[in-house]
Each structure stands twice: as C-alpha cells, then as structure tokens.
C-alpha cells in the first residue's frame, strides 16, 4: 500500500501509510485510536480509503473485480464477531466456506480441519449459543481459516482466550504464517514477541516503527524504562520517539 489515508468524518484514522507485507506473521501494535482496526478493515475490503493505492495478493482493490478476487482468498476475524447462536459450529463454518465459494466436495473436510485446528473438534456439533465467550472466539478463528487463506486478518484475536489457549494460538499463527500473510492486530505485546516475524507500530495514524520483534526489543535496552520486558520497553521507546518528531498538520485520531 502507498499513501493510504482513511478518514472518519473529519478525523484522520490513517495518514499516508506506506507498507509492504509478505509471507509471515505480522504484528500490528499501537494504542487505542492508532488506526489498527481501520487498516485491517481496508485490507479486508470492507472499508474504502480516502486516498492512496492498495494492492492485495496482486490485485488492485479499487475495482469491484479485484475486491471479489481477494475476498475468495482471505480470512477475516473482526473485533466484533457476528454469528448465529442457533447454528452449530459445523453448520456455521460450512456456511462461511460456502460464502467463500469453497467447492462443495472439499467443504466437509475443510470444516472439520479448521475446527480441529482451533481445538473445538469435540464441540463441532454444539450450538454456538451454548459455548463460552472464548470458544465463540475460536469459532471465529475457524471460519477465518476454513478456506486456507493466503491473507489472514485477525483483529484482537486472543480476546477471551485463557493463557493456555493463547499459547496454542501462537503456535497456530506460526504454522499459518509459513505459507500465508497473517496480520494480527493486538494490544498484547507478548503475543507479538512470541509469534510474529515482523511488527508494525501505528501511532496517530502513522507508522511509528516497522521491523522485527528483535529490533523493537533493541529499542528497549534500558532496564529502567517502563515495561516488564525489552519488547514492551521498546514499544514505549518507539512511541516516545515518534511523538517527539515534528507532527505539524497531524489531526487527532479517534
């Protein structure tokens, strides 16, 4: 993407963002209002930018044909995951597979595989309305990966997961990132450090830092700086440096 700008009424959510992401697991960090969800929604083709060019999986998504082609090859788990409580897990994930135009002959096996990968094989025929919040979140992840996407977008995916489930989730991310582009928006710096190959830090709609988790940790070498570990300290240091830079004309992000 080049010059990506997103506006919400008069506020600028993303301000001329340039970013190129390839295969691997990419962590998207930043404080509330930094523009993370706005970026994810543009990449998911559910929101249009005010300016800039976005190419996804080799397709220019400015046109209808490009957006349709990308949607067949992506998986998306938004922060607010809509579902049908009376559907079983199997039926709901199969429904999403149908929406993504997965061939009917492949769908049953794809559904069972996706549900098993998120640890819900024993609940595949349970109604979603009977599941806990953490289990529902895992159903959301299953529907996002049922088509083996080339681009997987996850917005706060570990919300509601317990510590053991988060560890399992990180392992799944690493597995998926071996063959796809996975973008994870999160507030949890430790998830980024454990699972991501690259990290992008957004602040006030701009890229404050882009590099590896190790590079971010190197910014937090001062043990007296705020944060429980080098990555958290590097996160804080990168934000401070970005905010200290000239910011003339920057509008508030809401």
TORZALUM-20548 format. One record per residue (C-alpha): residue in one letter; x, y, z. Coordinates in steps of 0.1 Angstrom, whole numbers, plus 2048, in hexadecimal, padded with zeros to 3 digits. Layout:
residues N
+----+-----+-----+-----+
! aa !   x !   y !   z !
+----+-----+-----+-----+
!  A !   X !   Y !   Z !
...
+----+-----+-----+-----+
end
This chain:
residues 254
+----+-----+-----+-----+
! aa !   x !   y !   z !
+----+-----+-----+-----+
!  X ! 800 ! 800 ! 800 !
!  X ! 80C ! 823 ! 7F9 !
!  X ! 7FE ! 844 ! 807 !
!  X ! 7E1 ! 832 ! 818 !
!  X ! 7CA ! 84C ! 828 !
!  X ! 7AA ! 844 ! 83B !
!  X ! 793 ! 85E ! 849 !
!  X ! 776 ! 85A ! 861 !
!  X ! 762 ! 87A ! 85C !
!  X ! 77B ! 895 ! 863 !
!  X ! 794 ! 880 ! 876 !
!  X ! 7B1 ! 86F ! 864 !
!  X ! 7B4 ! 84B ! 86F !
!  X ! 7D1 ! 842 ! 857 !
!  X ! 7E8 ! 85E ! 84A !
!  X ! 7FC ! 854 ! 82A !
!  X ! 807 ! 832 ! 835 !
!  X ! 820 ! 820 ! 820 !
!  X ! 824 ! 7FB ! 828 !
!  X ! 82D ! 7DA ! 816 !
!  X ! 827 ! 7B9 ! 827 !
!  X ! 830 ! 796 ! 81A !
!  X ! 82D ! 772 ! 826 !
!  X ! 830 ! 76F ! 84C !
!  X ! 81F ! 77B ! 86C !
!  X ! 81D ! 7A0 ! 86F !
!  X ! 814 ! 7B0 ! 890 !
!  X ! 801 ! 7D1 ! 88F !
!  X ! 806 ! 7E5 ! 8B0 !
!  X ! 7FB ! 806 ! 8BC !
!  X ! 7E7 ! 818 ! 8D6 !
!  X ! 7C1 ! 81C ! 8D4 !
!  X ! 7B8 ! 833 ! 8B6 !
!  X ! 7D9 ! 82D ! 8A4 !
!  X ! 7C8 ! 820 ! 885 !
!  X ! 7CD ! 7FB ! 888 !
!  X ! 7A9 ! 7F1 ! 882 !
!  X ! 7A6 ! 80A ! 866 !
!  X ! 7C3 ! 7FA ! 854 !
!  X ! 7B5 ! 7D6 ! 85A !
!  X ! 793 ! 7E1 ! 84C !
!  X ! 7A3 ! 7EF ! 82C !
!  X ! 7B7 ! 7CF ! 827 !
!  X ! 798 ! 7BB ! 82C !
!  X ! 787 ! 7D0 ! 810 !
!  X ! 76B ! 7DA ! 827 !
!  X ! 776 ! 7FF ! 828 !
!  X ! 783 ! 815 ! 80D !
!  X ! 7A0 ! 82D ! 811 !
!  X ! 79C ! 853 ! 80B !
!  X ! 7BD ! 853 ! 7F8 !
!  X ! 7DA ! 83C ! 7EF !
!  X ! 7DF ! 81C ! 7DD !
!  X ! 7D9 ! 7F9 ! 7EC !
!  X ! 7E5 ! 7D9 ! 7DA !
!  X ! 7DC ! 7B8 ! 7EB !
!  X ! 7E8 ! 797 ! 7DF !
!  X ! 7F1 ! 7A7 ! 7BE !
!  X ! 7CE ! 7B6 ! 7B9 !
!  X ! 7C6 ! 7DB ! 7B9 !
!  X ! 7A8 ! 7DD ! 7D0 !
!  X ! 79C ! 7FF ! 7C3 !
!  X ! 786 ! 7EC ! 7AA !
!  X ! 769 ! 7D3 ! 7B1 !
!  X ! 77A ! 7B6 ! 79F !
!  X ! 79A ! 7BA ! 7B4 !
!  X ! 786 ! 7BB ! 7D4 !
!  X ! 773 ! 79B ! 7CC !
!  X ! 792 ! 789 ! 7C2 !
!  X ! 7A3 ! 792 ! 7E3 !
!  X ! 785 ! 788 ! 7F8 !
!  X ! 787 ! 764 ! 7EC !
!  X ! 7AB ! 762 ! 7F8 !
!  X ! 7A9 ! 774 ! 81A !
!  X ! 79E ! 76B ! 83D !
!  X ! 792 ! 786 ! 855 !
!  X ! 789 ! 787 ! 87A !
!  X ! 77D ! 7A9 ! 885 !
!  X ! 77C ! 7B5 ! 8A8 !
!  X ! 757 ! 7B2 ! 8A9 !
!  X ! 750 ! 78F ! 89B !
!  X ! 72D ! 78B ! 88E !
!  X ! 71E ! 768 ! 890 !
!  X ! 6FE ! 755 ! 891 !
!  X ! 6F9 ! 746 ! 8B4 !
!  X ! 6E1 ! 72A ! 8A8 !
!  X ! 6FA ! 71E ! 88E !
!  X ! 711 ! 701 ! 898 !
!  X ! 736 ! 707 ! 895 !
!  X ! 737 ! 6F0 ! 877 !
!  X ! 71A ! 701 ! 865 !
!  X ! 727 ! 724 ! 86B !
!  X ! 74A ! 71D ! 85F !
!  X ! 73C ! 70A ! 841 !
!  X ! 726 ! 728 ! 839 !
!  X ! 744 ! 73F ! 839 !
!  X ! 756 ! 726 ! 822 !
!  X ! 738 ! 729 ! 80A !
!  X ! 73A ! 74F ! 80B !
!  X ! 75F ! 74C ! 802 !
!  X ! 755 ! 735 ! 7E4 !
!  X ! 769 ! 717 ! 7F2 !
!  X ! 760 ! 6F9 ! 7DC !
!  X ! 744 ! 6E4 ! 7EB !
!  X ! 758 ! 6C4 ! 7E9 !
!  X ! 774 ! 6D3 ! 7FE !
!  X ! 75F ! 6E5 ! 818 !
!  X ! 757 ! 6C9 ! 831 !
!  X ! 77C ! 6C0 ! 835 !
!  X ! 787 ! 6E5 ! 835 !
!  X ! 76D ! 6ED ! 851 !
!  X ! 779 ! 6D0 ! 867 !
!  X ! 79D ! 6D9 ! 862 !
!  X ! 797 ! 6FE ! 86B !
!  X ! 783 ! 6F6 ! 88A !
!  X ! 79D ! 6DC ! 896 !
!  X ! 7B9 ! 6F6 ! 891 !
!  X ! 7A9 ! 70E ! 8AA !
!  X ! 7A3 ! 6F2 ! 8C3 !
!  X ! 77D ! 6EE ! 8BF !
!  X ! 77A ! 6CC ! 8AF !
!  X ! 767 ! 6BE ! 8CC !
!  X ! 74E ! 6DB ! 8CA !
!  X ! 749 ! 6DC ! 8A4 !
!  X ! 724 ! 6D2 ! 8A6 !
!  X ! 71C ! 6E9 ! 8C4 !
!  X ! 707 ! 708 ! 8BE !
!  X ! 71C ! 727 ! 8BF !
!  X ! 704 ! 737 ! 8D8 !
!  X ! 70E ! 71D ! 8F2 !
!  X ! 733 ! 724 ! 8F0 !
!  X ! 748 ! 73A ! 907 !
!  X ! 756 ! 75B ! 8FA !
!  X ! 778 ! 74C ! 8F5 !
!  X ! 76A ! 730 ! 8E1 !
!  X ! 756 ! 747 ! 8CB !
!  X ! 775 ! 75A ! 8C4 !
!  X ! 785 ! 73A ! 8B9 !
!  X ! 768 ! 733 ! 8A2 !
!  X ! 76F ! 755 ! 893 !
!  X ! 793 ! 74B ! 88C !
!  X ! 787 ! 72A ! 87D !
!  X ! 771 ! 73C ! 864 !
!  X ! 78E ! 753 ! 85B !
!  X ! 7A5 ! 736 ! 852 !
!  X ! 78C ! 71D ! 843 !
!  X ! 797 ! 727 ! 81F !
!  X ! 7BC ! 725 ! 827 !
!  X ! 7C0 ! 74A ! 81F !
!  X ! 7DD ! 75A ! 80F !
!  X ! 7D6 ! 779 ! 824 !
!  X ! 7CA ! 776 ! 848 !
!  X ! 7BE ! 795 ! 85B !
!  X ! 7B9 ! 792 ! 881 !
!  X ! 7AD ! 7AF ! 895 !
!  X ! 7B3 ! 7A9 ! 8BB !
!  X ! 7B0 ! 783 ! 8B6 !
!  X ! 7BB ! 779 ! 8D9 !
!  X ! 79E ! 78C ! 8EA !
!  X ! 78E ! 773 ! 902 !
!  X ! 7A8 ! 758 ! 8FF !
!  X ! 7B9 ! 74B ! 91E !
!  X ! 7DF ! 749 ! 921 !
!  X ! 7E1 ! 725 ! 915 !
!  X ! 7CB ! 72C ! 8F7 !
!  X ! 7E1 ! 74A ! 8EE !
!  X ! 800 ! 735 ! 8EE !
!  X ! 7EE ! 71C ! 8D6 !
!  X ! 7E2 ! 739 ! 8C1 !
!  X ! 806 ! 746 ! 8BD !
!  X ! 811 ! 724 ! 8B0 !
!  X ! 7F4 ! 724 ! 897 !
!  X ! 7FF ! 747 ! 88B !
!  X ! 822 ! 73B ! 885 !
!  X ! 815 ! 71D ! 871 !
!  X ! 7FE ! 733 ! 85C !
!  X ! 819 ! 74D ! 856 !
!  X ! 82F ! 734 ! 846 !
!  X ! 81A ! 736 ! 826 !
!  X ! 804 ! 755 ! 829 !
!  X ! 804 ! 779 ! 833 !
!  X ! 7F6 ! 77C ! 856 !
!  X ! 7EF ! 79E ! 865 !
!  X ! 7E6 ! 79F ! 88A !
!  X ! 7DA ! 7BF ! 89A !
!  X ! 7DE ! 7BD ! 8C0 !
!  X ! 7E5 ! 7CF ! 8E0 !
!  X ! 7F9 ! 7B2 ! 8EE !
!  X ! 81E ! 7B8 ! 8E7 !
!  X ! 827 ! 796 ! 8F4 !
!  X ! 813 ! 785 ! 8D8 !
!  X ! 826 ! 799 ! 8BE !
!  X ! 848 ! 790 ! 8CE !
!  X ! 83F ! 76B ! 8CF !
!  X ! 82F ! 766 ! 8AD !
!  X ! 836 ! 782 ! 894 !
!  X ! 852 ! 785 ! 87A !
!  X ! 84C ! 7AA ! 876 !
!  X ! 83B ! 7C5 ! 88A !
!  X ! 82C ! 7E6 ! 87F !
!  X ! 825 ! 801 ! 89A !
!  X ! 80A ! 81A ! 891 !
!  X ! 805 ! 83B ! 8A3 !
!  X ! 7ED ! 856 ! 89A !
!  X ! 7E7 ! 847 ! 878 !
!  X ! 80C ! 844 ! 86E !
!  X ! 826 ! 82A ! 86F !
!  X ! 83B ! 830 ! 88E !
!  X ! 851 ! 811 ! 88A !
!  X ! 854 ! 7F4 ! 872 !
!  X ! 86C ! 7D7 ! 876 !
!  X ! 872 ! 7B6 ! 888 !
!  X ! 867 ! 7AF ! 8AD !
!  X ! 88D ! 7AD ! 8B4 !
!  X ! 892 ! 7D0 ! 8A5 !
!  X ! 876 ! 7DE ! 8BB !
!  X ! 885 ! 7CD ! 8D9 !
!  X ! 8A6 ! 7DD ! 8D2 !
!  X ! 896 ! 7FF ! 8D6 !
!  X ! 88D ! 7F5 ! 8FA !
!  X ! 8B0 ! 7ED ! 905 !
!  X ! 8AD ! 804 ! 923 !
!  X ! 8A2 ! 7EE ! 940 !
!  X ! 895 ! 80D ! 953 !
!  X ! 87D ! 816 ! 938 !
!  X ! 858 ! 80E ! 93D !
!  X ! 84D ! 7EB ! 933 !
!  X ! 851 ! 7C7 ! 940 !
!  X ! 868 ! 7BB ! 924 !
!  X ! 87E ! 7C9 ! 908 !
!  X ! 862 ! 7C8 ! 8EE !
!  X ! 84A ! 7DC ! 904 !
!  X ! 865 ! 7F5 ! 90B !
!  X ! 86E ! 7F7 ! 8E6 !
!  X ! 849 ! 7FD ! 8DF !
!  X ! 848 ! 81A ! 8F7 !
!  X ! 869 ! 828 ! 8EA !
!  X ! 85D ! 827 ! 8C6 !
!  X ! 83D ! 839 ! 8CF !
!  X ! 851 ! 854 ! 8E2 !
!  X ! 869 ! 859 ! 8C4 !
!  X ! 84C ! 85B ! 8AB !
!  X ! 839 ! 874 ! 8C0 !
!  X ! 858 ! 889 ! 8C5 !
!  X ! 85D ! 88D ! 89F !
!  X ! 84D ! 8AB ! 88D !
!  X ! 828 ! 8A5 ! 889 !
!  X ! 81C ! 8C4 ! 878 !
!  X ! 7FA ! 8C1 ! 869 !
!  X ! 7F2 ! 89F ! 879 !
!  X ! 7CE ! 89B ! 882 !
!  X ! 7C1 ! 889 ! 8A1 !
!  X ! 7B8 ! 864 ! 89C !
!  X ! 798 ! 859 ! 8AC !
+----+-----+-----+-----+
end
